[in-house]
Amino acid sequence: DTLVVTDEGILKLGELCDQDGAKWQALDTTVATDVGCALATRSFVNGMADTVQLKLASGAWLEATKSHKYRVLK
């Protein structure tokens, strides 16, 4: 499950929007970003896609689509 840091705590993506619903959905939640908090007013549902699992040197696992981009902070 994809997790999102919000002002209501850490939520699963499915708790923020209906993943079987409309592509664009209204949202009114403050979410954490890499530069602070911001108000999220809409969510976009991409649908289902194949994923891959990656094991990091730290031992943590990530699962994402093959084309998913990550921002790496040093």
mmCIF file of the C-alpha atoms, coordinates in Angstrom:
data_MODEL
# 
_entry.id   MODEL 
# 
loop_
_atom_site.group_PDB 
_atom_site.id 
_atom_site.type_symbol 
_atom_site.label_atom_id 
_atom_site.label_alt_id 
_atom_site.label_comp_id 
_atom_site.label_asym_id 
_atom_site.label_entity_id 
_atom_site.label_seq_id 
_atom_site.pdbx_PDB_ins_code 
_atom_site.Cartn_x 
_atom_site.Cartn_y 
_atom_site.Cartn_z 
_atom_site.occupancy 
_atom_site.B_iso_or_equiv 
_atom_site.pdbx_formal_charge 
_atom_site.auth_seq_id 
_atom_site.auth_comp_id 
_atom_site.auth_asym_id 
_atom_site.auth_atom_id 
_atom_site.pdbx_PDB_model_num 
ATOM 1  C CA . ASP A 1 1  ? 0.000   0.000  0.000   1.00 0.00 ? 1  ASP A CA 1 
ATOM 2  C CA . THR A 1 2  ? 1.133   3.525  -0.773  1.00 0.00 ? 2  THR A CA 1 
ATOM 3  C CA . LEU A 1 3  ? 1.447   5.631  2.384   1.00 0.00 ? 3  LEU A CA 1 
ATOM 4  C CA . VAL A 1 4  ? 0.926   9.389  2.578   1.00 0.00 ? 4  VAL A CA 1 
ATOM 5  C CA . VAL A 1 5  ? 1.970   11.629 5.486   1.00 0.00 ? 5  VAL A CA 1 
ATOM 6  C CA . THR A 1 6  ? -0.948  13.949 6.309   1.00 0.00 ? 6  THR A CA 1 
ATOM 7  C CA . ASP A 1 7  ? -2.085  16.235 9.106   1.00 0.00 ? 7  ASP A CA 1 
ATOM 8  C CA . GLU A 1 8  ? -4.349  13.346 10.149  1.00 0.00 ? 8  GLU A CA 1 
ATOM 9  C CA . GLY A 1 9  ? -1.409  10.929 10.426  1.00 0.00 ? 9  GLY A CA 1 
ATOM 10 C CA . ILE A 1 10 ? 0.051   8.405  7.984   1.00 0.00 ? 10 ILE A CA 1 
ATOM 11 C CA . LEU A 1 11 ? -2.747  7.164  5.735   1.00 0.00 ? 11 LEU A CA 1 
ATOM 12 C CA . LYS A 1 12 ? -2.992  4.592  2.970   1.00 0.00 ? 12 LYS A CA 1 
ATOM 13 C CA . LEU A 1 13 ? -3.676  6.136  -0.434  1.00 0.00 ? 13 LEU A CA 1 
ATOM 14 C CA . GLY A 1 14 ? -6.999  4.280  -0.525  1.00 0.00 ? 14 GLY A CA 1 
ATOM 15 C CA . GLU A 1 15 ? -8.040  6.156  2.626   1.00 0.00 ? 15 GLU A CA 1 
ATOM 16 C CA . LEU A 1 16 ? -7.663  9.491  0.804   1.00 0.00 ? 16 LEU A CA 1 
ATOM 17 C CA . CYS A 1 17 ? -9.511  8.656  -2.400  1.00 0.00 ? 17 CYS A CA 1 
ATOM 18 C CA . ASP A 1 18 ? -11.652 5.965  -3.996  1.00 0.00 ? 18 ASP A CA 1 
ATOM 19 C CA . GLN A 1 19 ? -9.228  4.017  -6.158  1.00 0.00 ? 19 GLN A CA 1 
ATOM 20 C CA . ASP A 1 20 ? -12.159 2.581  -8.124  1.00 0.00 ? 20 ASP A CA 1 
ATOM 21 C CA . GLY A 1 21 ? -13.805 5.993  -8.544  1.00 0.00 ? 21 GLY A CA 1 
ATOM 22 C CA . ALA A 1 22 ? -13.429 8.928  -10.912 1.00 0.00 ? 22 ALA A CA 1 
ATOM 23 C CA . LYS A 1 23 ? -9.955  9.834  -12.218 1.00 0.00 ? 23 LYS A CA 1 
ATOM 24 C CA . TRP A 1 24 ? -10.093 13.285 -10.515 1.00 0.00 ? 24 TRP A CA 1 
ATOM 25 C CA . GLN A 1 25 ? -11.528 13.461 -6.996  1.00 0.00 ? 25 GLN A CA 1 
ATOM 26 C CA . ALA A 1 26 ? -11.943 16.339 -4.551  1.00 0.00 ? 26 ALA A CA 1 
ATOM 27 C CA . LEU A 1 27 ? -9.608  16.242 -1.572  1.00 0.00 ? 27 LEU A CA 1 
ATOM 28 C CA . ASP A 1 28 ? -9.104  18.586 1.383   1.00 0.00 ? 28 ASP A CA 1 
ATOM 29 C CA . THR A 1 29 ? -6.073  17.295 3.274   1.00 0.00 ? 29 THR A CA 1 
ATOM 30 C CA . THR A 1 30 ? -2.751  18.803 4.278   1.00 0.00 ? 30 THR A CA 1 
ATOM 31 C CA . VAL A 1 31 ? 0.108   16.571 3.121   1.00 0.00 ? 31 VAL A CA 1 
ATOM 32 C CA . ALA A 1 32 ? 3.845   16.586 3.763   1.00 0.00 ? 32 ALA A CA 1 
ATOM 33 C CA . THR A 1 33 ? 6.122   17.578 0.894   1.00 0.00 ? 33 THR A CA 1 
ATOM 34 C CA . ASP A 1 34 ? 9.895   17.877 0.689   1.00 0.00 ? 34 ASP A CA 1 
ATOM 35 C CA . VAL A 1 35 ? 9.587   21.647 1.351   1.00 0.00 ? 35 VAL A CA 1 
ATOM 36 C CA . GLY A 1 36 ? 6.969   21.605 4.115   1.00 0.00 ? 36 GLY A CA 1 
ATOM 37 C CA . CYS A 1 37 ? 3.242   21.006 4.279   1.00 0.00 ? 37 CYS A CA 1 
ATOM 38 C CA . ALA A 1 38 ? 0.751   21.843 1.521   1.00 0.00 ? 38 ALA A CA 1 
ATOM 39 C CA . LEU A 1 39 ? -2.990  21.585 1.041   1.00 0.00 ? 39 LEU A CA 1 
ATOM 40 C CA . ALA A 1 40 ? -3.967  18.842 -1.415  1.00 0.00 ? 40 ALA A CA 1 
ATOM 41 C CA . THR A 1 41 ? -7.278  19.753 -3.074  1.00 0.00 ? 41 THR A CA 1 
ATOM 42 C CA . ARG A 1 42 ? -7.556  16.951 -5.660  1.00 0.00 ? 42 ARG A CA 1 
ATOM 43 C CA . SER A 1 43 ? -6.348  13.409 -6.175  1.00 0.00 ? 43 SER A CA 1 
ATOM 44 C CA . PHE A 1 44 ? -5.737  11.624 -9.472  1.00 0.00 ? 44 PHE A CA 1 
ATOM 45 C CA . VAL A 1 45 ? -6.383  7.888  -9.854  1.00 0.00 ? 45 VAL A CA 1 
ATOM 46 C CA . ASN A 1 46 ? -3.999  6.312  -12.379 1.00 0.00 ? 46 ASN A CA 1 
ATOM 47 C CA . GLY A 1 47 ? -5.471  2.823  -12.292 1.00 0.00 ? 47 GLY A CA 1 
ATOM 48 C CA . MET A 1 48 ? -3.604  -0.472 -12.017 1.00 0.00 ? 48 MET A CA 1 
ATOM 49 C CA . ALA A 1 49 ? -0.124  -1.213 -13.397 1.00 0.00 ? 49 ALA A CA 1 
ATOM 50 C CA . ASP A 1 50 ? 2.550   -3.877 -13.042 1.00 0.00 ? 50 ASP A CA 1 
ATOM 51 C CA . THR A 1 51 ? 5.098   -3.218 -10.308 1.00 0.00 ? 51 THR A CA 1 
ATOM 52 C CA . VAL A 1 52 ? 8.628   -4.262 -9.391  1.00 0.00 ? 52 VAL A CA 1 
ATOM 53 C CA . GLN A 1 53 ? 10.177  -4.666 -5.934  1.00 0.00 ? 53 GLN A CA 1 
ATOM 54 C CA . LEU A 1 54 ? 13.532  -3.110 -5.075  1.00 0.00 ? 54 LEU A CA 1 
ATOM 55 C CA . LYS A 1 55 ? 15.664  -3.924 -2.049  1.00 0.00 ? 55 LYS A CA 1 
ATOM 56 C CA . LEU A 1 56 ? 17.814  -1.018 -0.889  1.00 0.00 ? 56 LEU A CA 1 
ATOM 57 C CA . ALA A 1 57 ? 21.275  -1.351 0.644   1.00 0.00 ? 57 ALA A CA 1 
ATOM 58 C CA . SER A 1 58 ? 19.651  -0.421 3.977   1.00 0.00 ? 58 SER A CA 1 
ATOM 59 C CA . GLY A 1 59 ? 17.467  -3.530 3.748   1.00 0.00 ? 59 GLY A CA 1 
ATOM 60 C CA . ALA A 1 60 ? 14.272  -1.538 3.103   1.00 0.00 ? 60 ALA A CA 1 
ATOM 61 C CA . TRP A 1 61 ? 11.983  -2.650 0.276   1.00 0.00 ? 61 TRP A CA 1 
ATOM 62 C CA . LEU A 1 62 ? 10.231  -0.393 -2.243  1.00 0.00 ? 62 LEU A CA 1 
ATOM 63 C CA . GLU A 1 63 ? 7.516   -1.423 -4.663  1.00 0.00 ? 63 GLU A CA 1 
ATOM 64 C CA . ALA A 1 64 ? 6.569   0.791  -7.585  1.00 0.00 ? 64 ALA A CA 1 
ATOM 65 C CA . THR A 1 65 ? 5.815   0.812  -11.286 1.00 0.00 ? 65 THR A CA 1 
ATOM 66 C CA . LYS A 1 66 ? 8.810   0.405  -13.584 1.00 0.00 ? 66 LYS A CA 1 
ATOM 67 C CA . SER A 1 67 ? 8.663   4.068  -14.629 1.00 0.00 ? 67 SER A CA 1 
ATOM 68 C CA . HIS A 1 68 ? 8.165   5.513  -11.110 1.00 0.00 ? 68 HIS A CA 1 
ATOM 69 C CA . LYS A 1 69 ? 10.591  8.335  -10.308 1.00 0.00 ? 69 LYS A CA 1 
ATOM 70 C CA . TYR A 1 70 ? 12.143  8.840  -6.892  1.00 0.00 ? 70 TYR A CA 1 
ATOM 71 C CA . ARG A 1 71 ? 13.726  11.986 -5.560  1.00 0.00 ? 71 ARG A CA 1 
ATOM 72 C CA . VAL A 1 72 ? 16.931  11.114 -3.734  1.00 0.00 ? 72 VAL A CA 1 
ATOM 73 C CA . LEU A 1 73 ? 17.944  13.438 -0.903  1.00 0.00 ? 73 LEU A CA 1 
ATOM 74 C CA . LYS A 1 74 ? 21.592  13.437 0.151   1.00 0.00 ? 74 LYS A CA 1 
# 
